[in-house]
Amino acid sequence: MIAMIMAAGLGTRLKPWTLQHPKALVPVNGVPALQRLILKLKGEGFDHIVVNVHHFADQVKDFLAANDFGVRIDISDESERLLDTGGALVRALPMLIEDQPVLVHNVDIISNAPLASMVSAHLQAGSDVTLVTSDRDSSRRLLFDSEGVLKGWHNTVSGEYRPAGFMPQPDMTDQAFSGIYILNAAALRDMQEYAEEIGDEKFPVMDYFLSLRQGVTVRRLHCPDLRMIDIGKPEALAKASGFIME
């Protein structure tokens, strides 16, 4: 199985650590976040991992070179320009296109998500994209129809809906996105076409999902028992030790 770890971000919320280090290497109980995620993926059977780098890229490269995790690890280098989550996938496309789906995971997410079984569920559903969701509190909500197909996005604080003109229907369900998702090769190739159409290599992956591309089915995989913590915030990082031990 193949996975991509999104590890290129600036980590502005983790200053002062990220003034001298990449967010991916922030220690959680003494273990770098990137290492924790690689070991989780390996433990679930993933044998090919792509890691994108930008902020203090050399530190991440050196860390990966100095540690043999027993799986194939490729680096997608965005040193010259941070490409956001969608652009990162397009840049890494030559490393990702295989005859199997790709699981994408943010480096700053720690969870109890059963990643391998999620890939199996994605294959069974026959979706092009599967978004892992839960009922956790979040001001940003994804809205799905009765078939679990993505239809829109809502910011409950600002009241904004996306795409433009979208209004929820009574049978729709709103859930929080986890930062974990699975794509098949067709979706990855279509994402490349999307980048060409908008004329920019840099774009958020959620913009692509919410473009509701014809022929690309984006469904939810609801995980009612999902427990997760985003260590990208100092207050959450401080709680991470207890979260891991629970």
C-alpha positions as CSV (number, residue, x, y, z in Angstrom):
1,M,0.0,0.0,0.0
2,I,1.1,3.6,-0.7
3,A,0.7,6.7,1.4
4,M,1.6,10.3,1.2
5,I,2.5,12.3,4.3
6,M,1.8,16.1,4.0
7,A,4.9,17.4,5.9
8,A,5.8,20.6,4.0
9,G,3.8,23.2,6.0
10,L,5.3,26.3,7.7
11,G,3.9,25.4,11.1
12,T,3.3,29.0,12.0
13,R,1.1,28.1,14.9
14,L,4.0,26.1,16.5
15,K,6.4,29.0,16.8
16,P,9.0,29.3,18.2
17,W,9.8,25.7,17.4
18,T,9.2,26.2,13.7
19,L,11.6,29.2,13.6
20,Q,14.4,26.7,13.5
21,H,12.8,23.4,12.8
22,P,10.2,21.9,10.5
23,K,6.8,21.1,11.9
24,A,7.2,17.5,10.9
25,L,10.0,16.9,13.4
26,V,8.3,18.4,16.4
27,P,8.7,15.9,19.2
28,V,5.6,14.2,20.7
29,N,6.6,12.3,23.9
30,G,10.2,12.6,22.6
31,V,9.4,11.1,19.2
32,P,9.2,13.3,16.1
33,A,5.7,13.5,14.6
34,L,6.9,12.3,11.2
35,Q,8.5,9.2,12.8
36,R,5.3,8.4,14.7
37,L,3.2,8.5,11.5
38,I,5.7,6.5,9.4
39,L,5.7,3.8,12.1
40,K,1.9,3.8,12.2
41,L,1.7,3.4,8.4
42,K,4.3,0.7,8.4
43,G,2.5,-1.2,11.2
44,E,-0.6,-1.2,9.1
45,G,1.1,-2.6,6.0
46,F,2.0,0.5,4.0
47,D,5.3,-0.2,2.2
48,H,5.7,2.9,0.1
49,I,5.5,6.4,1.6
50,V,6.0,9.7,-0.1
51,V,6.9,12.7,2.1
52,N,6.7,16.3,0.7
53,V,9.1,18.9,2.1
54,H,9.5,22.7,2.0
55,H,10.1,24.4,5.4
56,F,13.6,23.4,6.6
57,A,13.5,20.7,3.9
58,D,17.1,19.7,4.5
59,Q,16.3,18.8,8.1
60,V,13.6,16.4,7.0
61,K,15.7,14.9,4.3
62,D,18.6,14.4,6.7
63,F,16.2,12.8,9.3
64,L,14.9,10.4,6.7
65,A,18.3,9.5,5.4
66,A,19.6,8.8,8.9
67,N,16.8,6.4,9.8
68,D,16.0,3.1,8.1
69,F,12.2,2.5,8.7
70,G,12.2,-0.6,6.6
71,V,9.8,0.8,3.9
72,R,10.4,2.7,0.7
73,I,10.3,6.4,1.3
74,D,10.4,9.0,-1.5
75,I,10.7,12.7,-1.1
76,S,8.7,15.2,-3.1
77,D,10.7,18.4,-2.9
78,E,8.8,21.7,-2.8
79,S,11.8,23.7,-1.5
80,E,11.4,26.4,-4.2
81,R,7.7,27.0,-3.6
82,L,5.2,25.6,-1.2
83,L,2.4,24.2,-3.3
84,D,-0.4,23.7,-0.7
85,T,-2.2,20.4,-0.3
86,G,-3.6,20.0,-3.8
87,G,-0.5,21.2,-5.6
88,A,1.6,18.8,-3.5
89,L,-0.3,15.9,-4.8
90,V,0.1,17.0,-8.4
91,R,3.9,17.6,-7.9
92,A,4.2,14.1,-6.4
93,L,2.1,12.4,-9.1
94,P,4.9,10.5,-10.8
95,M,5.7,8.8,-7.4
96,L,2.1,8.1,-6.6
97,I,0.6,6.6,-9.7
98,E,0.5,2.9,-9.1
99,D,-2.2,0.3,-9.5
100,Q,-3.6,1.0,-6.1
101,P,-5.2,3.9,-4.1
102,V,-3.1,6.5,-2.2
103,L,-3.8,7.3,1.4
104,V,-3.0,10.9,2.3
105,H,-2.3,11.9,5.9
106,N,-1.4,15.3,7.4
107,V,1.8,14.9,9.5
108,D,0.3,16.8,12.4
109,I,-2.6,14.5,12.9
110,I,-2.4,11.7,15.6
111,S,-5.4,9.4,15.7
112,N,-6.7,5.9,16.3
113,A,-7.8,5.7,12.6
114,P,-7.5,2.1,11.2
115,L,-5.8,3.2,8.0
116,A,-5.5,-0.1,6.2
117,S,-9.1,-1.0,6.7
118,M,-10.1,2.5,5.5
119,V,-8.3,1.8,2.2
120,S,-10.2,-1.5,2.0
121,A,-13.5,0.4,2.5
122,H,-12.5,2.8,-0.2
123,L,-11.9,0.0,-2.6
124,Q,-15.2,-1.7,-1.7
125,A,-17.2,1.5,-2.1
126,G,-15.8,2.2,-5.6
127,S,-15.3,5.9,-4.9
128,D,-12.7,8.0,-6.6
129,V,-12.0,9.9,-3.4
130,T,-12.9,8.9,0.2
131,L,-12.8,11.6,2.9
132,V,-12.5,10.3,6.5
133,T,-15.0,12.2,8.7
134,S,-16.3,12.2,12.2
135,D,-18.8,14.0,14.5
136,R,-16.1,15.9,16.3
137,D,-16.5,19.7,17.0
138,S,-15.4,21.8,14.1
139,S,-16.5,25.1,12.7
140,R,-15.8,23.9,9.2
141,R,-18.3,21.2,8.1
142,L,-18.5,19.1,5.0
143,L,-22.0,18.4,3.7
144,F,-23.0,15.0,2.1
145,D,-26.2,13.8,0.5
146,S,-28.1,10.7,1.6
147,E,-25.6,8.5,-0.5
148,G,-22.6,10.0,1.3
149,V,-21.5,12.0,-1.7
150,L,-19.8,15.4,-1.0
151,K,-22.0,18.3,-2.0
152,G,-20.7,21.3,-0.1
153,W,-18.8,23.0,2.8
154,H,-20.0,25.3,5.6
155,N,-18.1,27.6,7.9
156,T,-20.4,27.8,10.9
157,V,-18.7,30.9,12.3
158,S,-18.7,33.1,9.1
159,G,-21.8,31.5,7.6
160,E,-20.0,30.9,4.3
161,Y,-21.1,28.1,2.1
162,R,-19.1,26.5,-0.8
163,P,-19.3,26.1,-3.7
164,A,-20.9,29.5,-4.6
165,G,-24.6,29.3,-4.5
166,F,-24.8,26.1,-2.5
167,M,-27.5,25.7,0.1
168,P,-27.9,22.5,2.2
169,Q,-30.9,20.3,1.8
170,P,-32.9,18.7,4.6
171,D,-31.5,15.2,3.9
172,M,-27.9,16.2,4.0
173,T,-25.4,15.3,6.7
174,D,-22.7,17.6,8.0
175,Q,-19.5,16.2,9.4
176,A,-15.9,17.3,10.3
177,F,-13.0,16.3,8.0
178,S,-10.1,14.5,9.6
179,G,-7.2,15.5,7.3
180,I,-7.1,11.8,6.1
181,Y,-8.3,10.8,2.7
182,I,-7.8,8.2,0.0
183,L,-7.7,8.8,-3.8
184,N,-7.5,6.5,-6.8
185,A,-5.3,7.1,-9.8
186,A,-8.2,8.6,-11.9
187,A,-8.7,11.3,-9.3
188,L,-5.0,12.1,-9.1
189,R,-4.9,12.5,-12.9
190,D,-8.0,14.6,-12.9
191,M,-6.4,16.8,-10.2
192,Q,-3.6,17.4,-12.6
193,E,-6.1,18.5,-15.2
194,Y,-7.7,20.8,-12.7
195,A,-4.4,22.5,-11.9
196,E,-3.9,23.0,-15.6
197,E,-7.4,24.5,-16.0
198,I,-7.0,27.0,-13.1
199,G,-3.5,27.9,-14.4
200,D,-1.7,27.5,-11.0
201,E,0.3,24.6,-9.6
202,K,-0.5,25.8,-6.1
203,F,-4.0,25.1,-4.7
204,P,-5.7,23.6,-1.6
205,V,-7.0,20.1,-2.1
206,M,-10.3,21.1,-0.7
207,D,-10.8,23.5,-3.6
208,Y,-10.5,20.5,-5.9
209,F,-12.9,18.4,-3.9
210,L,-15.5,21.3,-3.8
211,S,-15.2,21.9,-7.5
212,L,-17.4,18.8,-7.7
213,R,-15.7,17.6,-10.9
214,Q,-17.9,15.7,-13.3
215,G,-17.0,12.0,-13.3
216,V,-15.2,12.1,-9.9
217,T,-17.1,10.7,-7.0
218,V,-16.1,12.1,-3.5
219,R,-17.7,10.2,-0.7
220,R,-17.4,10.2,3.1
221,L,-16.2,7.4,5.3
222,H,-17.7,8.2,8.7
223,C,-15.8,6.9,11.7
224,P,-17.9,7.3,14.8
225,D,-15.2,6.1,17.1
226,L,-12.4,8.3,15.6
227,R,-10.2,9.9,18.2
228,M,-7.7,12.4,16.9
229,I,-5.6,15.4,17.9
230,D,-4.1,18.1,15.7
231,I,-0.7,18.8,17.2
232,G,-0.2,21.8,14.9
233,K,-1.4,24.0,17.8
234,P,0.8,24.5,20.9
235,E,-2.1,23.8,23.3
236,A,-2.9,20.6,21.5
237,L,0.8,19.6,21.4
238,A,0.8,20.0,25.2
239,K,-2.1,17.5,25.5
240,A,-0.7,15.0,23.0
241,S,1.3,13.0,25.6
242,G,-1.9,12.2,27.5
243,F,-3.8,11.5,24.2
244,I,-1.1,8.9,23.2
245,M,-1.1,7.2,26.5
246,E,-4.9,6.8,26.7
